[in-house]
Amino acid sequence: MTGILISKFLRENGIKQRWLAEQLGISETRMSLMLTSKALIDAEFLFKICDVLGVSSETFRNETGEAKGGYLD
């Protein structure tokens, strides 16, 4: 779920996933897996994403607002 919310944010703000992947030092493939919720995003990495995008982690909270096992989905 978090990846989908991030993907929506990127789309709405005209930000390319390639750019975000480069800023985070990961492959575009890995970024794609995260944005389609095929790879989990742990809380620490979510904070890195938020730092790069200049937003609060609250922007991408799921409906329950809970992290399961240190991961947000």
VMD Tcl script that draws the C-alpha trace (Angstrom):
set ca {
  {0.00 0.00 0.00}
  {2.77 2.47 0.88}
  {4.45 1.94 -2.49}
  {1.21 2.67 -4.29}
  {0.75 5.88 -2.30}
  {4.31 6.95 -3.14}
  {3.71 6.13 -6.82}
  {0.55 8.25 -6.81}
  {2.44 11.13 -5.17}
  {5.18 10.94 -7.81}
  {2.64 10.94 -10.64}
  {0.68 13.86 -9.19}
  {3.86 15.90 -8.77}
  {5.51 15.05 -12.09}
  {8.41 13.20 -10.47}
  {9.97 10.28 -12.34}
  {10.67 7.06 -10.46}
  {14.08 6.97 -12.18}
  {14.99 10.28 -10.55}
  {13.88 9.04 -7.13}
  {15.83 5.80 -7.56}
  {18.96 7.78 -8.47}
  {18.56 10.04 -5.44}
  {18.19 6.99 -3.18}
  {21.09 5.09 -4.75}
  {19.01 2.10 -5.83}
  {18.21 0.57 -9.20}
  {15.16 1.65 -11.13}
  {14.04 -1.99 -11.06}
  {14.15 -2.05 -7.24}
  {12.26 1.26 -7.14}
  {9.61 -0.16 -9.46}
  {9.17 -3.21 -7.23}
  {8.68 -0.96 -4.22}
  {6.20 1.31 -5.99}
  {4.08 -1.64 -7.11}
  {4.17 -3.16 -3.61}
  {6.11 -6.19 -4.85}
  {8.95 -5.30 -2.47}
  {8.45 -4.10 1.07}
  {9.58 -0.67 2.20}
  {10.92 -0.63 5.73}
  {10.34 2.37 7.96}
  {13.95 3.56 7.73}
  {13.86 3.54 3.93}
  {10.51 5.32 3.95}
  {12.13 8.13 5.93}
  {14.88 8.37 3.27}
  {12.23 8.61 0.55}
  {10.45 11.34 2.50}
  {13.70 13.26 2.99}
  {14.40 13.20 -0.75}
  {10.84 14.27 -1.58}
  {10.70 16.87 1.19}
  {7.52 15.48 2.77}
  {6.46 13.99 6.09}
  {6.17 10.23 6.46}
  {2.52 10.88 7.35}
  {1.99 11.55 3.64}
  {2.40 7.84 2.90}
  {0.79 6.15 5.91}
  {-1.54 3.29 5.18}
  {-5.11 3.29 6.44}
  {-4.17 1.78 9.80}
  {-1.02 3.86 10.15}
  {0.79 0.80 11.45}
  {4.07 -0.76 10.47}
  {3.96 -4.53 10.50}
  {7.25 -6.10 11.54}
  {9.07 -2.88 10.76}
  {7.62 -2.76 7.27}
  {4.87 -0.66 5.78}
  {2.65 -2.22 3.18}
}
mol new
graphics top color blue
foreach p $ca { graphics top sphere $p radius 0.5 }
foreach p [lrange $ca 0 end-1] q [lrange $ca 1 end] { graphics top cylinder $p $q radius 0.2 }
display resetview
